[in-house]
Amino acid sequence: MSVKYQTSNDISFEDFKAQILFDYKIALTSRECSLLGRREVLTGKAKFGIFGDGKELPQLAMARAFKDGDFRSGYYRDQTFMMAIGELTAKDFFHGLYATTDLEKEPMSAGRQMGGHFGTYSLNEDGSWKDLTKQKNSSPDISPTAGQMPRLLGLAQASKIYRHVEGIKSAKFSHDGNEVAWGTIGNASTSEGHFFETINAAGVLQVPMIVSVWDDEYGISVPAKYQTTKEDISKILEGFKREKDSPGYEILKVKGWDYTALIHTYENASDMAREEHVPIIIHVVELTQPQGHSTSGSHERYKSEARLEWEREHDCNKRFREWILANNITEEDTLAEMEKSIKREVRAAKKEAWEEFLAPHREAKRALISLMDQAANHSPNKAFITKVKNDLIAIEEPLKKDVASKGRKALRYLLGESTPQKQALLQWVNQFLQECEPKFSSHLYSELPQNALTVPEIKPTYSDKSEKVDGRIVLRDNFDQIFGNYPEALIFGEDSGAIGDVNQGLEGLQSKYGELRIADTGIREATIIGQGIGLALRGLRPIAEIQYLDYLMYGLQTLSDDLSTLLYRTVGKQKAPLIVRTRGHRLEGIWHSGSQMGALVHLLRGMYILVPRNMTKAAGFYNTLLKSDEPALVVESLNGYRLKEPLPNNLGEFCTPIGVVETVKEGTDITLVSYGSTLRIVMEVAQELKEVGIDAEVIDAQTLLPFDRRQDVLQSVKKTNRLLVIDEDVPGGCAAYLMQEIVEKQGGYQYLDSPPQTLTARAHRPAYASDGDYFSKPNAEDIFEKVYDIMHETNPADFPKLR
């Protein structure tokens, strides 16, 4: 049944009745999916489930007001909404629950995310943008509570940018900024900092954002009195309300079982947000949770009988049914038949989904059993192989892991044999693993031909008249070219606008390009990152500036859980090419000189991490990234803005390649690998080492993710046979990562005559002032003596002990 939603102003009574019955059918379908979904988990067919039962009616009202071009940023209970906008069927729901790895059958994430996480497709097969204004859009959900809020801010801000910034090609992304970003969140999760930071930021920016708070008065087992001051989020947000001469929020409150009130509330909110670009909070109260929080427990353990009885009476589907009958929309018999029919349909969808999920596994099981049987019949270890085969036969509903595990175990009993039957089994197991692996690991980075790694290097060029300037001038003038060449590019952060960032790398650009493109923000790193994600999801090219590397920690959860996983968890169906700009390394003090590179390398897989040694290299990275469409973090060297560099005459054009190291000094005795500000110290020491007869080769890593795709470091190690990695991160951090890349992944261990070593900062944060830096991080003498000691161990006669 398909019904085109119409507003109450232009609808006939017959159409009105059809819409109501359509809504009731969706509500029933969603509820039956929730009920059967829980049973599937409890019977072991699925691992875990969180469902949207009890929240059906407000989601239907939200779907009525949701228009083409709009975006949703929600959480894992919005299945009714997705069904209402036509993006989720009952069979899709069960495929999500079973974690089917076929994207055609499980269109949300091909089993990469738990069921209940919903996204739509923003990209064509070639990676180009679909026309987002002609479809209803959902950004892909994440599980961390309130984690959906920062990106919501950017999704809403995009409408403001498209409405007010001239020159952007907006045809596929916006109709004059009329799109609304819709957020959903549970009442308990409004306790999270991300919620309050986003609410404050949206109030300042005045963007078309509507946040629905589904309030069932609990957060798992913890009641609202322990969650929220006054037990009422809309009450404590009253200070955000807009007044005649003071921008702010519209705050609306509505009962979650009152169908007509919900419809009118959402229609009015939609109109206000679209026309006035005002943020709105809809606090939906008196909701229920019929099955409790999740499949991991029962709400009867923590709710009183009186509360449970109240929930039964105020169940929104029950109250909706009563309202339909009271208003003579249809007859009891019609509803009863509809209810029976939907139960049958959902059960059939469940059965079909389970059979479709199992079919390829059963086929693989049959093929493997046959091959194991043949191999066993030609092996002296027949009894052992037969045991493995029979164990597989006993698994009536096999998973991929069952098939893979049994096939690999069978091969253990064929060691040393070379029969054709063994080779057939071996080939089948290898092929099976090869086919399965990408289903769980593809699209961590772009797999399209035009990905960032394919952007060719373009070297900076200089004329005879090229002057040496402060490094910040190279950055500033390159950014000027970027904003002139890319109308969709914008940058924002603390002090980025009026003063042109704390190091004047954006000096004067706000007056040239306007306050919306070169913008100041509040002190709120999580939502600076969120702005960038949301803007990038809607076709813009944002650069989110985090003032110092240490402050990136405030936004790390959003970077790690949302941005860096986005391409992976949508299997390449959405992209957010956000560039995060920050600065760090070698400043003075515990909180302004941390080097969390090891943590970032581990937490931000899915992003590029770029560590240029000077501002020309940094500018080249920005140029490269804007020619591609992938997210990256660029860490500029904080103590390099005032160092002199020649000013290139091809600003905006030269490109620093990603994943390519640079040999900045050739040598024969030892390979020294470093990056960023520390590399400059290494270069100074390399000249000093020549005075004692040590010729060091110095390599700038330049990019940490990915590192050295051409394996140039390996070629250096083949020549020098010695390796030292120097890094200002803590022991076991980024230097350990680089060591593994070189010694293990590249195979450098084969060519070493001395143990590979690292030289890092101390385990503590750097103490204050210049002495703190000297005694906390690798200094020139540390590096000199470490290299000398390695050479002393190799040749003590030529290099007697230093100290």
VEXGU-651799 format. One line per field, with one value per residue (C-alpha): residue in three letters; x, y negated, z negated. Coordinates in steps of 0.001 Angstrom, whole numbers. Example, Ala and Ser with C-alpha at 12.3 -4.5 7.8 and 13.67 -1.06 7.14 Angstrom:
residu <- ala ser;
X <- 12300 13670;
Y <- 4500 1060;
Z <- -7800 -7140;
// end
This chain:
residu <- met ser val lys tyr gln thr ser asn asp ile ser phe glu asp phe lys ala gln ile leu phe asp tyr lys ile ala leu thr ser arg glu cys ser leu leu gly arg arg glu val leu thr gly lys ala lys phe gly ile phe gly asp gly lys glu leu pro gln leu ala met ala arg ala phe lys asp gly asp phe arg ser gly tyr tyr arg asp gln thr phe met met ala ile gly glu leu thr ala lys asp phe phe his gly leu tyr ala thr thr asp leu glu lys glu pro met ser ala gly arg gln met gly gly his phe gly thr tyr ser leu asn glu asp gly ser trp lys asp leu thr lys gln lys asn ser ser pro asp ile ser pro thr ala gly gln met pro arg leu leu gly leu ala gln ala ser lys ile tyr arg his val glu gly ile lys ser ala lys phe ser his asp gly asn glu val ala trp gly thr ile gly asn ala ser thr ser glu gly his phe phe glu thr ile asn ala ala gly val leu gln val pro met ile val ser val trp asp asp glu tyr gly ile ser val pro ala lys tyr gln thr thr lys glu asp ile ser lys ile leu glu gly phe lys arg glu lys asp ser pro gly tyr glu ile leu lys val lys gly trp asp tyr thr ala leu ile his thr tyr glu asn ala ser asp met ala arg glu glu his val pro ile ile ile his val val glu leu thr gln pro gln gly his ser thr ser gly ser his glu arg tyr lys ser glu ala arg leu glu trp glu arg glu his asp cys asn lys arg phe arg glu trp ile leu ala asn asn ile thr glu glu asp thr leu ala glu met glu lys ser ile lys arg glu val arg ala ala lys lys glu ala trp glu glu phe leu ala pro his arg glu ala lys arg ala leu ile ser leu met asp gln ala ala asn his ser pro asn lys ala phe ile thr lys val lys asn asp leu ile ala ile glu glu pro leu lys lys asp val ala ser lys gly arg lys ala leu arg tyr leu leu gly glu ser thr pro gln lys gln ala leu leu gln trp val asn gln phe leu gln glu cys glu pro lys phe ser ser his leu tyr ser glu leu pro gln asn ala leu thr val pro glu ile lys pro thr tyr ser asp lys ser glu lys val asp gly arg ile val leu arg asp asn phe asp gln ile phe gly asn tyr pro glu ala leu ile phe gly glu asp ser gly ala ile gly asp val asn gln gly leu glu gly leu gln ser lys tyr gly glu leu arg ile ala asp thr gly ile arg glu ala thr ile ile gly gln gly ile gly leu ala leu arg gly leu arg pro ile ala glu ile gln tyr leu asp tyr leu met tyr gly leu gln thr leu ser asp asp leu ser thr leu leu tyr arg thr val gly lys gln lys ala pro leu ile val arg thr arg gly his arg leu glu gly ile trp his ser gly ser gln met gly ala leu val his leu leu arg gly met tyr ile leu val pro arg asn met thr lys ala ala gly phe tyr asn thr leu leu lys ser asp glu pro ala leu val val glu ser leu asn gly tyr arg leu lys glu pro leu pro asn asn leu gly glu phe cys thr pro ile gly val val glu thr val lys glu gly thr asp ile thr leu val ser tyr gly ser thr leu arg ile val met glu val ala gln glu leu lys glu val gly ile asp ala glu val ile asp ala gln thr leu leu pro phe asp arg arg gln asp val leu gln ser val lys lys thr asn arg leu leu val ile asp glu asp val pro gly gly cys ala ala tyr leu met gln glu ile val glu lys gln gly gly tyr gln tyr leu asp ser pro pro gln thr leu thr ala arg ala his arg pro ala tyr ala ser asp gly asp tyr phe ser lys pro asn ala glu asp ile phe glu lys val tyr asp ile met his glu thr asn pro ala asp phe pro lys leu arg;
X <- 0 1443 -24 1372 1325 -554 -982 -4286 -4871 -5213 -6704 -10160 -11883 -11416 -7717 -7565 -9011 -6634 -3652 -4833 -5270 -1888 -348 -2083 -814 2755 2406 1143 3856 6578 5212 4938 8521 9605 7732 9020 12475 12810 11808 14409 17103 15913 15898 19470 18872 20118 22727 20995 18109 16901 13518 11198 8081 6165 7499 5410 2941 5328 7529 4554 3870 7514 7358 4335 6311 9551 10072 12357 15774 15434 17935 17486 20168 18709 19199 18339 14590 13353 12248 8632 9805 11949 9019 6737 9032 9356 13004 12519 10387 9636 11988 14727 14190 14787 17764 19239 18522 20236 23174 22855 25989 24181 23559 20652 18886 20162 20333 21324 24814 25006 25238 28043 25868 23343 19777 17986 20711 19344 20842 19905 22076 23622 25981 25768 27904 30665 30798 29036 26245 22635 20118 19513 16683 14570 14761 14279 17665 18928 22509 23799 23114 25723 25085 26945 24245 23882 26605 24127 23796 27019 26468 22855 24152 26092 23203 21065 23755 24132 20677 21797 24950 23013 20486 22949 26247 26310 28166 27701 26357 23448 21243 21608 21780 19324 16348 17262 18042 14486 15583 15224 17569 15592 17206 15860 17130 15923 15158 17933 20558 19848 22087 25096 27409 27028 23328 23837 26747 24691 21636 23705 25504 22299 20748 23721 23777 19973 19704 16667 17038 14172 15078 12518 13061 11309 10512 9466 10822 13626 17218 17507 16546 17262 14215 14153 14659 18254 18715 17337 16934 13221 12704 11785 14215 11928 11602 15309 15761 13259 16096 16789 13320 13335 11810 10785 14259 16296 16926 16590 14437 10841 10126 7055 5637 3180 1839 3158 -245 -2231 -2375 -3978 -1808 1301 346 -292 2831 5117 3487 3846 7434 8322 6868 8623 12012 11897 10749 12487 15555 14802 15812 12993 12761 9749 9524 7317 6115 4028 5646 6041 8545 6471 9430 11871 15154 16590 16730 19352 16843 13258 11741 9548 12649 12718 9199 6389 3159 1400 3847 3484 -306 -54 2148 -346 -3169 -1172 468 375 -849 -3700 -4704 -4457 -6799 -9296 -9150 -9784 -12879 -14135 -13924 -15591 -12599 -13395 -15096 -13848 -14014 -11829 -9169 -9286 -8787 -5969 -4270 -4486 -3245 -237 724 727 2731 5385 5724 6097 8724 10619 10560 11662 14484 15764 15670 17461 20036 20697 20625 24230 25542 23775 25082 28615 28104 27027 29992 32464 31051 31465 35077 35961 34441 36564 39718 39066 38696 42223 43923 45397 43711 40230 38796 39866 38585 35321 34871 35223 32821 30209 30495 29624 26741 25297 25013 21551 21661 25296 26958 29929 32228 31054 31911 35243 36270 35515 37195 40370 40452 40108 43225 45284 44825 46098 49529 52213 49701 49498 46453 44155 41373 43412 44220 40520 39630 42462 41459 37806 38669 40970 38334 35640 37767 38683 35005 33957 36678 35578 32039 33413 36367 35772 35284 37342 38718 37435 37798 36959 39531 39486 40395 42866 45780 45568 46021 49458 52177 52592 55700 55717 57493 59536 60827 64126 62173 60452 60847 61169 58206 56827 55320 51905 51960 52309 49256 47267 47854 47140 43857 43011 43382 41302 38362 38505 38559 36054 32842 31642 34725 34404 36388 35328 36781 37788 39371 39372 37347 38022 41699 42388 43239 45651 48648 47162 47061 43674 44566 42178 40165 36939 36651 37153 34878 32353 31480 29667 32651 35424 33686 34368 32804 32385 34711 33030 35239 32753 30255 32928 33659 29912 29363 31970 30472 26959 28077 30167 27239 25310 27848 29913 33689 34204 37482 36906 39644 40596 42845 45432 46086 45401 41896 41131 40438 37118 35991 37698 34572 32815 35833 36327 32763 31161 33443 36122 33568 31047 32171 32703 29354 27429 29442 30398 26880 27568 30642 31711 34939 35693 39164 40119 42837 44841 48310 50616 54067 56840 55042 55458 53213 51149 48031 49489 52234 50757 51360 48538 49513 49576 46035 44884 46485 44529 41214 40918 41280 39116 40646 43981 46403 48843 51816 53583 56956 56373 53572 54304 53814 50628 49259 49961 47960 44944 45163 45359 42393 40180 40810 39390 36505 37823 38162 41533 43280 46109 48434 50459 53738 52948 56439 56736 54446 57209 59961 60923 59900 60075 56662 55608 54249 51744 49658 46450 47877 50824 49880 51636 51015 49324 51055 54435 57509 60239 63951 65186 68817 70552 73015 74616 74999 71565 67958 66269 62479 60531 57902 56568 58556 60866 62089 63724 65757 66689 67969 70142 71556 72217 74653 76333 76656 78711 81374 81959 81806 78166 76231 72530 69687 66704 63167 60080 57050 54711 51602 50874 47655 48564 52308 54842 52742 55772 57956 60719 61828 62449 64768 66649 66976 68303 71076 71880 70949 70030 66810 65852 62337 62212 58908 57622 54726 54836 56675 54694 52755 53187 56850 55769 53204 55817 58204 55621 54938 58629 59940 56936 54686 57445 59733 62570 63741 65476 67960 68878 72345 71335 68099 65605 65042 62752 63422 60304 59183 58963 55826 54602 53144 55742 56559 56267 58702 61773 63394 60246 60414 64103 63758 60384 60779 63639 66186 69159 71570 69212 69063 72815 73680 71085 72437 76007 75242 73802 76965 79138 77464 78140 81736 83169 86635 85569 82920 84226 81730 80500 79244;
Y <- 0 -3343 -6642 -10038 -12129 -15404 -18192 -18759 -21898 -20136 -16735 -15235 -13218 -9981 -10655 -11570 -8186 -6401 -8104 -7137 -3512 -3549 -4887 -2220 482 -807 -993 2591 3826 2156 3477 7032 6806 5741 8584 11243 9691 10212 13852 14363 13113 15265 18346 17642 16696 13172 11833 8812 6449 2971 2153 -794 575 -2086 -4911 -4183 -7079 -10045 -8532 -8377 -12054 -12880 -10956 -13035 -16258 -14887 -16040 -15160 -16680 -16480 -14510 -12390 -11880 -9468 -6519 -2858 -2968 -4714 -1685 -2928 -6181 -4363 -2124 -5133 -6905 -3705 -2928 221 3318 6071 8387 5723 5478 9188 9298 6525 8563 11638 9557 10721 9710 9154 5417 6162 7968 5934 2459 545 1931 5507 6801 4504 2785 4084 3969 710 -1459 -3156 -5003 -5818 -5891 -9234 -7959 -6324 -3273 -5490 -7536 -10566 -12214 -11254 -14089 -14344 -16831 -14155 -11592 -11322 -11017 -9375 -9746 -6406 -5776 -5021 -3308 -5582 -7506 -11104 -10399 -11337 -14902 -16603 -15547 -16776 -20300 -20190 -18662 -21604 -24221 -23092 -24511 -27872 -27788 -26888 -29645 -32450 -31706 -32550 -30620 -27079 -24498 -23321 -21563 -18087 -19221 -21981 -24021 -27410 -25928 -24725 -21358 -20436 -18202 -15953 -14460 -11803 -10869 -9019 -11084 -9502 -10257 -13982 -13720 -13358 -16280 -15915 -16711 -19934 -21057 -20562 -22297 -25315 -25488 -25212 -28002 -30226 -29356 -29435 -26496 -24443 -21567 -19677 -17388 -14833 -13525 -10159 -10226 -6941 -8096 -5515 -4981 -1199 -561 -4046 -6332 -9965 -11321 -10068 -11236 -14750 -17753 -18189 -14915 -17014 -17993 -20633 -22362 -22678 -23951 -26761 -29269 -28449 -29621 -32381 -35730 -38710 -40231 -37212 -34230 -30781 -27668 -26791 -24158 -22007 -19312 -16638 -13328 -10357 -8610 -11640 -11156 -14463 -16520 -14789 -15444 -19148 -19560 -18074 -19959 -23262 -22512 -21621 -24852 -27020 -25400 -25565 -29135 -30802 -28567 -28280 -25216 -23334 -20761 -18451 -16741 -13669 -12494 -9623 -7058 -3422 -653 2556 4940 3014 1516 4421 8188 8375 8018 7670 4376 6232 6341 2593 1261 1434 3198 -175 -1508 1596 1267 -2409 -1475 1132 -1419 -4197 -2094 -4417 -1730 -820 -4475 -4972 -2052 -3443 -6845 -5316 -3547 -6508 -8781 -6273 -6064 -2401 571 2990 5888 4037 3363 6945 8308 5850 6943 10623 9913 7954 10688 13147 10785 10117 13805 14596 11849 13245 16750 15583 13498 16408 18791 16248 15705 19439 20409 19509 20961 24257 24376 23789 26452 29011 28243 28454 31733 33309 32132 33240 36638 37059 35884 38230 41234 40646 39843 41971 39494 40349 40802 37346 35610 37517 36268 32674 33376 34875 31895 29667 31912 31558 27775 27440 23653 22882 19493 18488 18909 22505 23392 21564 23039 26645 26363 24955 27591 30379 29134 29753 33490 33289 31877 33362 34910 33909 35699 34036 34287 32314 29685 29351 28859 26401 24397 24304 23137 20410 19249 19238 17124 14810 14275 13802 11430 8338 8689 7666 5455 3527 -232 -1303 -3791 -4703 -1937 -4164 -5004 -8680 -8138 -10418 -8026 -8404 -12191 -12636 -14682 -18182 -19810 -23443 -25627 -28741 -31600 -33401 -36134 -33808 -35373 -33607 -34259 -33000 -29560 -30928 -33122 -30041 -28560 -31793 -32460 -28824 -28950 -32117 -30148 -27269 -29466 -31221 -27950 -25976 -27933 -24962 -25121 -26680 -26670 -27195 -26883 -28759 -32087 -31043 -34017 -37559 -37110 -34500 -31642 -31825 -31699 -33922 -31198 -32592 -36252 -38592 -35832 -36404 -39950 -38601 -35535 -36349 -35167 -32029 -30661 -31737 -31409 -31661 -29090 -28655 -26513 -23198 -20723 -17839 -19930 -21576 -18059 -17363 -20480 -19240 -15762 -17049 -19680 -17105 -14657 -17316 -17994 -20833 -20785 -21803 -22261 -21926 -23606 -22349 -24936 -22537 -18828 -18270 -19715 -17102 -14782 -16570 -15577 -12191 -10144 -11783 -11342 -7716 -6417 -8501 -10015 -7349 -4513 -6188 -4821 -1358 -1045 -2239 87 -2923 -4373 -7621 -9814 -12778 -14251 -16365 -17837 -18356 -20952 -21239 -22066 -20420 -19116 -20623 -23397 -23851 -22399 -19360 -20360 -22140 -19781 -16323 -14066 -11540 -10218 -6580 -6865 -8631 -6054 -3330 -5157 -6863 -3976 -5091 -8595 -9736 -11133 -13601 -15089 -17650 -18957 -22468 -24681 -24097 -20373 -21116 -23352 -20603 -18150 -20480 -20789 -17002 -16366 -18836 -16949 -13809 -13003 -11345 -12482 -13381 -14915 -17367 -18180 -21306 -21864 -24414 -25874 -26243 -29177 -31763 -29733 -31012 -29094 -30107 -31153 -28860 -30454 -27638 -28108 -26089 -23703 -21820 -18553 -16549 -12837 -10748 -7586 -8542 -9176 -11604 -11020 -14435 -13365 -10386 -8318 -4899 -3995 -4115 -4935 -7553 -7863 -10711 -13351 -16780 -19147 -16394 -15807 -19237 -18231 -14956 -16893 -19075 -16004 -14277 -17054 -16749 -12958 -13508 -15107 -11733 -9730 -8618 -9147 -8909 -8654 -10739 -9920 -12055 -9800 -12666 -10507 -7998 -6593 -5238 -4879 -4397 -2674 -2377 -811 -3354 -2866 789 -198 -2455 307 2659 122 -921 2295 239 -1487 -4060 -5562 -8887 -10187 -12578 -10272 -8143 -4781 -2132 -4760 -5895 -4819 -1260 -1457 -2669 33 2722 1245 1292 4414 6719 5510 4440 7273 5020 7531 9508 6721 5564 6060 4394 4556 1948 -702 -3571 -6847 -8398 -10923 -9937 -8201 -11345 -14476 -17188 -19480 -23248 -25609 -24895 -22728 -20633 -20052 -19189 -16616 -15201 -14724 -13554 -16362 -16723 -15134 -12202 -11524 -11938 -9597 -6998 -6815 -6776 -3913 -1842 -2411 -1698 1684 2439 1202 318 -205 -3069 -4342 -4064 -4422 -8006 -8060;
Z <- 0 1025 -65 797 -2337 -2085 -4600 -6348 -4277 -923 -1679 -1113 -3818 -1859 -1445 -5111 -6054 -3667 -5271 -8741 -7760 -6049 -9248 -11293 -8961 -9285 -13071 -13220 -10862 -12883 -16170 -14862 -13633 -17126 -18791 -16417 -16405 -20142 -19766 -17045 -19380 -22271 -20034 -18947 -15318 -15985 -18398 -19914 -19294 -20206 -18724 -18197 -19877 -21787 -19593 -16478 -16509 -16829 -14152 -11818 -12491 -11829 -8541 -7490 -7873 -6408 -2801 91 -528 -4304 -6384 -9475 -12110 -14583 -16812 -16770 -17511 -14366 -12373 -12098 -10556 -7999 -7086 -6746 -4268 -2227 -3036 -5131 -4610 -7085 -5224 -5278 -9026 -9579 -7246 -9399 -12502 -11047 -9741 -6143 -4249 -951 -438 1870 -949 -3917 -2376 -5505 -6083 -4736 -8271 -9403 -11969 -14433 -13166 -13834 -12296 -9244 -6303 -2722 396 1306 3996 7383 8155 9549 6334 7788 5854 6321 6422 2691 3194 4875 2109 -1622 -3306 -6463 -7615 -8912 -12590 -15212 -18540 -21012 -22858 -21628 -19064 -16328 -17610 -16398 -12775 -13001 -13511 -10245 -8320 -9399 -8829 -5226 -4490 -5831 -3710 -567 -1215 -1901 -129 3568 6251 4933 7349 5213 7774 6241 2650 1839 2963 1546 -1863 -2478 -3862 -7526 -9523 -11845 -14924 -17248 -20682 -23751 -26834 -28912 -26259 -26581 -29652 -27357 -26709 -22940 -23282 -25226 -23081 -19927 -21361 -22329 -18979 -16940 -18993 -18227 -14529 -14074 -11716 -10575 -13019 -14671 -17558 -18705 -22219 -22652 -26384 -28020 -31397 -31559 -30452 -30443 -34105 -35440 -35796 -34736 -38236 -38049 -34475 -34141 -36413 -37161 -35249 -32201 -29443 -27921 -31299 -31816 -28247 -28677 -28846 -25180 -24105 -21546 -22399 -20304 -20137 -21201 -18882 -20334 -20124 -19699 -22335 -21805 -24014 -22898 -24140 -22207 -21991 -20738 -16966 -15934 -18281 -16942 -13317 -13947 -16098 -13455 -10566 -12414 -13409 -9837 -8468 -11057 -10621 -6817 -6519 -9450 -9928 -13617 -15646 -17360 -20128 -20187 -23545 -23024 -26416 -27800 -25550 -26459 -25882 -25748 -25627 -27741 -26626 -24635 -24328 -27061 -29905 -31046 -32169 -34658 -36874 -37412 -36688 -39213 -38380 -38412 -35825 -33677 -33790 -32829 -29871 -28706 -28806 -27126 -24434 -21421 -19033 -21386 -21783 -18007 -17428 -19920 -18230 -14787 -16013 -18054 -15013 -12668 -10374 -9799 -11445 -14091 -11646 -9149 -11767 -13043 -9538 -8909 -12121 -11193 -7688 -8921 -11378 -8465 -6257 -8868 -9738 -6048 -5680 -8651 -7227 -3777 -5227 -7324 -4365 -2180 -4911 -5256 -1572 -615 -3888 -3289 267 -997 -3652 -1031 1199 -1665 -3006 414 717 -2833 -2129 991 -771 -3707 -1433 -93 -3387 -6176 -8569 -7334 -10832 -11961 -8826 -9039 -12609 -11426 -8545 -10873 -13203 -10245 -9186 -12694 -12308 -10757 -10370 -9594 -9499 -7370 -10343 -10838 -7257 -7322 -10658 -9720 -6337 -7851 -10590 -8032 -6260 -9407 -8927 -5353 -6148 -3919 -1500 2154 3499 6029 3439 919 3544 4416 745 244 3300 2171 -1359 -49 2424 -258 -2583 265 1083 -2553 -3699 -1685 -3014 -6383 -5499 -2263 -1969 -4938 -2424 1001 3564 6521 9212 8215 4551 2793 3239 7006 7008 8599 6983 8346 6954 5903 8433 7817 9883 9491 7711 5217 1799 -1509 -3757 -7048 -6605 -7568 -4442 -2250 -3986 -3882 -215 649 -1291 625 3853 2459 1459 4805 6752 4659 3885 1805 -462 -3904 -7124 -10731 -14186 -17312 -16259 -12587 -11387 -12526 -13477 -10803 -13229 -16149 -13821 -11085 -8476 -7410 -7843 -6021 -4371 -6314 -5006 -1484 -1569 -4269 -7760 -6626 -4702 -7077 -10419 -14104 -16414 -20126 -22213 -21333 -19502 -19281 -17346 -15219 -13986 -13772 -11679 -9276 -8976 -8345 -5837 -3974 -3876 -1977 743 -734 -1295 -4906 -6744 -10487 -12476 -15933 -17524 -18956 -18605 -22317 -21914 -19301 -22226 -22806 -19326 -19193 -19873 -16933 -14676 -15673 -15911 -13182 -10544 -10249 -10072 -7779 -4419 -5921 -7665 -4602 -2321 -217 96 -1761 -2045 -4140 -2731 -5787 -6242 -9881 -10345 -13549 -14781 -17277 -18254 -20352 -22248 -25982 -28672 -29522 -27567 -24577 -23550 -23751 -20789 -20723 -17318 -18421 -19732 -16584 -14304 -16075 -16514 -13140 -10692 -7804 -7728 -6368 -8959 -7433 -9307 -7093 -8252 -6926 -5626 -1947 -2479 -4449 -1702 812 -1290 -1319 2462 2829 535 2366 5602 3972 1664 -1476 -5107 -6565 -9543 -8810 -11717 -11000 -12862 -15528 -15716 -11941 -11194 -11594 -9912 -6493 -3365 301 1637 4521 7678 8301 5140 5119 7698 6194 4470 1771 2401 -290 -1481 -33 -2184 -1213 -1568 -2683 -3126 -1589 -3565 -3849 -7532 -9160 -8221 -10428 -10091 -11666 -10872 -11793 -13980 -15264 -11722 -11724 -14787 -13097 -10089 -12305 -14033 -10702 -9845 -13257 -12833 -9703 -11919 -13621 -10421 -10449 -7232 -8118 -5646 -6828 -5729 -6367 -6902 -5835 -6195 -8953 -7501 -5046 -5523 -2718 -63 2237 -479 -16 -3628 -2867 -39 -2427 -5027 -2352 -1809 -5395 -7276 -10362 -11448 -14065 -14289 -16141 -17396 -20074 -20984 -24140 -24145 -22316 -20404 -16827 -16647 -17464 -14681 -12203 -13344 -12658 -9220 -8283 -9999 -9782 -6984 -4594 -5662 -6724 -9358 -6603 -5913 -9419 -10894 -14169 -16185 -14939 -17600 -18507 -20258 -21732 -24295 -27930 -29135 -30895 -29373 -28651 -31549 -31067 -29295 -27224 -29884 -29988 -26252 -26399 -29154 -28033 -24292 -22058 -21817 -19499 -21969 -22563 -18841 -18320 -21182 -20190 -16646 -17905 -20329 -17476 -15461 -18533 -18953 -15294 -15203 -18644 -17220 -14950 -17341 -20929 -23758 -24093 -27686;
// end
